[in-house]
Amino acid sequence: MWGVGLGPGDPELVTVKAARLVREADVIAYHSARHGRSIARTVAQPYLRGDQIEEALVYPVTTETTDHPGGYRGAIDAFYVTCAERLAAHLDAGRDVVVLCEGDPLFYGSYMHLHKRLAHRYPTEVVPGVTSVSAASAVLGRPLVEREETLTILPGTLPTEALAARLATTDSAAILKLGRTFTSVRHALDQAGRLDEAWYVERATTDRQRMAPLAEVDPAGVPYFSLAILPSRMPSHLDTPTRTPAGRLDTPFPASGVSGSGGTAGARFGGGEVVVVGLGPAGRPWLTPQAQDALATADELVGYGPYLDRVAPNPRQRRHPTDNRVEAERAAHALELAKAGSRVAVVSSGDPGVFAMASAVLEVACEPRFAGVPVRVVPGLTAAHAVAARAGAPLGHDYCVISLSDQLKPWDVIAGRITAAARADLVLAIYNPASRSRTWQVATARDLLLEHRAPDTPVVIGRDVGRPEESLRVTTLAKLDPADVDMRCLLVIGSSTTRAVDRDGHTVVFTPRRYPA
């Protein structure tokens, strides 16, 4: 048996789990008054299969009198005993039963009376739902409690004096079960000096929703499914809500700190900044939580177009894609935006401090015109580490990282560094090995390395690691073919101790932690 909370009334507020259980159940049970209309079933209607057994649990009495010898309480207790017996018959026959409940099953819910009678006899699970209190706060657009405030939940059926005493000593409150008790609740709020703070919410989240200052509500039209809310007393910049023709309230919050047009949000909230963010080598699974937060809180996104395309679009953010060869201009643009008050994220693939935008941004940020503009660097998983992990652990000992691109440094410098690394017996992680305009460097680098490394030195060629088209090849230095390498590759060249070992039909590459004496 499942007691399934359906939330406050909007079928779209039914949880995914609740919807699944309703759809899969053999038996659907729900309460109703004698008129037979069930709010819970109406909410669940979109999730019913149409061929399920339905058990309508019709109350013998609601607000009227009864001739039961035990009075109202006796009539209701007898009713729940009978209901439990009906559901037990299904459970004994091996049929799964879902009991529908508006709101949350254990928050003033009718389900709890069945739970107490059956949970010790059958496997039972309660699926929580959104309560009417949460729904009322949401539709009002007003916080219930903040910081150290206390929230008191009260039934409107309490005596007026008891209600007033509770209301006088709490910060925030929700008073349920209004209907016939509304006048008493209003008097209690007045006695506690809280009437002017109180809001009335009726059938929250449904198409019959109504909200108003409680002092203005006519008691004659108040249904049972309504509640009174005393929201947080904390100072707020909320404008006074105004009723719309549809009976809803407009409750505008202050500007949220984001801007679709850019340039103002940071100024409103203490100044802009530039955050240089590493996206890692591939998609969201490779993105750190810190990087995700930096991207989510940004007003402006700046970066090389294909890298920006890896960030999910958000209409409140402005995107500034640029060519890959204008790093200084891109950095200056980001700093200008931050200087004007925006929170700017400059995106880089991998780690922004490894052949990427962090150094470019910091170099431009040191110009006098950008003094005082904060710059942060958020690290990312590097391509070298991603390829190494896929291969095994080739970077397990000392290694160096070299770019073969001669766009920003002469080839003589690159060649000298390759030779020095080879002589030092360092593992090399080689970035930017080739491009459409650079097709000879891989062969030249290979030949330089072969002057100091054995022909059978393991070489890993990782391409698009982390993406659907990922590939990984293990070869040797002598067999390294430049035709197999392009700009989307990263090479790992082993040292004299790096080993490539077959394990269960799979080649593992690693460099031992201990170097031979």
N, C-alpha and C positions, 0 to 999 in steps of 0.2 A: 504494500500500500504506500502510495505517495500522497502527501499533503502538499498541493502545488499552489503557491502564491502567484496570482495573476497580475498583481500591481493595481494601481488606482482606477483603471478604467479604459485607458487607451490601449488597444490590442498591440500596438507597437512597443509598449513598455513591458510586455511579457518577456521573460528571459529566454534565451536560446534553449536552456535545459528544460524549462517549463513547457515550451512549445513542443519540444521533442517528446517529452513524456505524455503530453496530452494526445499527440498524434499516434503514439505507439500503444496506448492503454487498451485493454480489453473492455474495461468498465469505466464509465465517467459518472461520478456522483457529484451532485451540487444541491445547495439549499435554495429554497424559495419560500415566500409567503404563500398563502392559500390562493392568491390570484395566479400562481404558477409561473410568473415571470422571474427568471433568475439572472441577476446582474453578472454573476460569475460565468454562467454559460454563454451569455452574450459576448463577454470579453474573449472567451475561449473559442468562439464559433469559427474564426478563420483557421484554427488548427485542428478541428475535428475531422475525422475521416468520413463520417456519414453512415458507417455500418457498425458503430460501437454500441454496446449495451449502455443504456442511460438509467441511472437511479436518481429520480427526483426526490429529494428529501424535503418534504413540504412541512413547514412548521404548523403545528396544530393551533398555535396562538402566537401573536406578536405583541400588539399593544392593547388588544381587547381583553375582556375578562374571561374566566374559564370556570367551569363547574367541576374541575378535577379536584378530588379530595385533598390533594397536596397543594392546591393553588397553582399560581403561575409557575413557581419553581418545580413543583411536582410534575406538572404537565410537560415542561421542557425536559426534565430528567428522564421521564418515561419515553419521550420522543427519541432522545439520544440512545437509549438502550435499544429501542426497536431499530433505529438506523444502523447501529453497530452490528446487530444480528443480521440485517440484510447484507451488509458488506462482508461480514464473516462468511456468509454462504458462498459468495463469489471467491473469496480467498481460499476457502477450503477446497473449492473445485479447481484451484490452480489458475484462476484468472487474476491478472494484475488490475488493481483498482487505483484510479486517480481521483482524489477528492479535490474539487476546485474550490478556491477561496479567493475572494477579492483581497487586495492588499497583500499582507503577509500572513501565513497560516497561524502563527503563534502570537500575533499582535491583535488582540481583541477578535480573533478569528473563530468562526464556528467550528472549523476543523479540529481545534484543540480538544473538544469534547469527545470526538471520535478517537483521536490519538490516545487519550488517556484510557480509553476502553479497549483498544486493539493493539497498541504498540508493543505490549508485553507478550502478545500471542503470535504476531506475524512480523516478518522483516518489514521495517517501516523507515521511510526517509521523508524529511521535510525539505521542500525546496523554497527558499525565501523569496519574497517578492517586494517590490517597491511599495512602501507604506503611503497612506494618504497624507501623513505628516510631511514626508519628503516631497510628495507631489505638490502639496499646498505651498510649501516654501519655494519650490521651483517656479510655479506659475505666478506667484507674487513677485518673484525676482528679488527676494529679500533673504539674507542669511538668517538662520535660526539661532545659532550660537557661534560666538567667536572667542578665541583665547580661553580664559578660565571661566566663562559663563556656564551656568547650569541650565538644562532644559528639563521641564517637568511635563509629563504626559498625564492628562486628567480626563476622567469620564464626566460628561455633563450631568450624569445621574447623581453625582454627589450633592448633598445638601448645600444650599446657597452659602451658608456661613463657612462650611468646610472648604468650599471652593475659594471663597474670598481670602481665607487665611493662607491657603497654598499660593494663590496668585500674588499675594502681597510680599512673599518672601523669595520668589524665584526670579531669575533673570528673564528667561523666555519660557513660553508654555504653548502647548497645543491641547485644546479641549475638544474631545470627540463626542459622538452620540448626541448631537444637538436635537433637531426635530422638536419634540414636545418640551425639551428641557431648555430651549433657547432663552426664554424669558428669565429663568433662574440664573443661567450663565451670564446674561447681560447684567443682571443685578449684582452678581458676584464680582464681575469686572469693575462695575461702578464703585462698589464698596471698597475694593482694593486700590482704587485710584488708577486703574489701568485701562479704562474703557476707551480713551482716546488713542491708545496704542494698538488696539485690537483690530484684526482684519478677519473678515468672514470669507470662507472659500467653500463653494458648493460644487460637488461632482467634478473635482479637479481632473484635468487632462481629457475630459470627454467633450463631445460637441454641445453638451448642456452646461458647461462650466460657467460659473458666475462668481465674481469677486466684488467686494465692496468694504468700506470701513464698517465695522460691525455696528457702530452706533446708528447707522442709517438703515439697517435692515429691518424689514417688516416681519415680525415673528410669525405671522399667519402663513407665510410662504416658505418656511424653512423645512427642508426634508431631513430625514435621518442621516443621509449621506452628505453631511456637511461638517465643518469644523471651524473653530475659532483659533487664530494664531496670534500670539504675542511674539514678534520677531526680536532679533538681537537688539539690545539697547546701545550697542557700540555706535559712536558717531559715524555717519555715512554721508556721502555726497550724492546719494540718490535723490532725484527729483521726486516730488509728491506724485504718486501714481494718478493717472486720469483714466476714467472709463471710456472705452470706445463704444461706438454704436452697437457692436456685437456683444456687449456686456463684459468684455475682457478689460484688463488693465494694461496701460502702457507704463512700464516702470524702467525708464532709461537709466542705465548705469553711466558713470563717467567714462571718458575715452579709455579704451582697454589697454593702451600702450602699444598698439600696432597700427600701421597705417598702410592703406593700399597705395597711396601716392608717394610714400617714403619721405624721409627727411624731417619728420616732426616728432616721432615717437620717443626717440632717445632724449630730445630736448625736454619733453614733458617729464621724463623720469630720470633726470640727473645726468644727461650727456650721453653721446654716442661712444662707440668703441669699434675696433676692428678685431675680429677673431679669425685667425687663419686655421682652417679646419682640415684635418686629414680624413679623407673618405675611405681609406683602406683600398685594397686592390680591386674590389668588386662591389657587390650589392649590400643591402642593409644588414645581413647577418655578419658582415665584416666591419660594421660601423660601431665604434665604442659608444656607450651611453653618454659620455661627456660630449662627444661629437654630435650625437643626435640632439642633445639639449641645445647646443650652440646653434645648430641649424634651425631648430624649432622656434627659438626665441629671436631670430634675426628678422630685421625689417627688409634688408637688402641682401641679395646673394650675388657675388661677383666671382667670375672664374672663366676658364676655358670652356667653350660651349659644350663639348662632349662630357666634361666633368659635371657641369651644371645639370645636364640631362639625367644624371644619376640621382639627383635630389628630387624627391616627390614634389610636384607643384603645389603651391599654396597661394590662393588668389590675393591674400593680404600682403604678400611679399613681392617686391620688384626684383627681377632677375636681369643681370647685366652680363650677357655672354660676350667673350672677346676671342680674338685669335690667339694662338698659342705662343706667338713671338713678340708679344707686347707686354712683358711682365712688369716693367717699370711703370708704364702708363696705367696698367690695371691696378697696380698697388696705389698709385697716386689717386686714381678715381675712388678706390675704396676709402682711402684716408680722407678725401674731401667729403664724401658722404657722411663719414663718422664725425667729422668736424662740424657738419651741419646738424648733427644730433641723432643720426640713425645708428641702429645696431647692425653692423655689417659683418657678414660671414664671407670670407674669401676661401674658396674651396680648392683643394688639391687632391689628386689621386695619391694613394698610399699615405706616406707621412709627409706633412708640409715642410719639414725641415730637411728632407732628403731629395735633392735635385728638384725642389718645388718652390712654392710661393713664400714660405716664411722668411727666408733671407731677403727676397726682393722687397717684401713689405717693410721689414725692419730697416733695410737700407734707405728706402725713401722716407720712412717715418723719422729718421734721424735728421732730416732737413728742418731748419728752424721754423718753417711755416706750419709744421705738424707737431710742434712741441705741445705737450699736454693731451694729445689724442692717445688714449690707451690702446695698446696692442697686446693681444694674447695669442699664444700658439697652442692648439689642441692636437695632440699627437694622433697618429693613425697607424694601422698595421702596414708595414712596408711590403713592397713586392718581393724583396729579397727574402724576408722571413716567411712570406706565404709560399713561395716556390720551395724554399728549404724545407718547410714543414711537409709539403706534399711529397718531397723526395725522401725525407727521413730526417737527418740532422747534419747536413754537410757543413754548417756553420758552427759546429760544436767546439771548435778551437779558434785561434786568432784568425781574423779575416779582415779584408778591406773591401770598400765599395768604390767602384770607378764607373764613370760615364764615358762611353766612347764618342759622344757627340762633340764635335769640334766647333760648334756654333759659338760657344762662349769662352773657349780656350784653344790654343793652337795644338795641332796634333803632336808636335814634338814634346810638349808637356805630358800629354796622355801616354805617349810611347815610353817616356822616361819613367812614369809612375808604374806602368805595367811591368817593365823590366825590374824596377825596384821591388815590387810586390812578389814577382817570381823569384828573385834572388832571396828574399826574406822567407820564402816558403809559406806565404799567406794564401789561404783560400780567397778567391776573388768572386764578388758578386758584381756582375757587369750590367749596368743599365744602358738604355738607349743604344743597343748594339748596331742597329742599322735603320735606315729609312729609305724612302724613294730616291733621295738625293745622295745618300751615303751607302754605298754597297761594297766598299773595299776594306773597311776597317776590321771586320770580323776576321778575315783571312790574315791581315797584317798582325792583329793582336795574337792570333793563334800561333803564328810563326815566331813572334817574340817570346811567347810563353814556352814553346818547344825548345828554345835555346837553354831553358833551365828546368823543364819538367819532362817527365817520362811520357812517351807517346800514349801509354795506357792510363794516364791520369783521368779519373772520372770527370765527366762534364754533364751538367743537367741543363736542359733547355726547357724552360717553363713558358707557356704561352697562354695568356688570358686566364690565369689561375683565379678560380672563384666564380667564373662566369660559365654559362652553358656550353660555350665552345672551348672550354679549357682543354689543354693538352700538355703532357709531360713526357719528355724523352730523356733517356740516359744513354750517353755515348762516351767516346774517349776523345782526348785532345787531338790525337792524330786523325781521327775520323770526323771531326767537327766540320760540317759542310756549311759554308756561308749561305747557301741557297735555302737552308732550313730555318734561317733566322731573319726576323723582321723587327720593326719598331715595337710590336706588341709582345716581344719576348724579353725574358731576363735570363742571363747565363750565370751558372755557378760553376767555377773552375776549381777543382779540388787541389789540395796540397799534396805533398809526398806521402802523407799518412791517410788521406781520404780513401775510403773503401767503398766499392759497389758490390753488394752481396745479394745473391738470390735467396729469398725466403718464401717458400711455398709458391713458386712461380712468379714472384713479384720482386723486382730489384729495389733494394734499399740502399741509399747512399748516406754515409755518415763519416764524420771526422772524429776520431777518438779524442777524449779529453786529455789523455796523457801523451806528451810528446817524448819520443825516444831519446835517451841520454846520448 
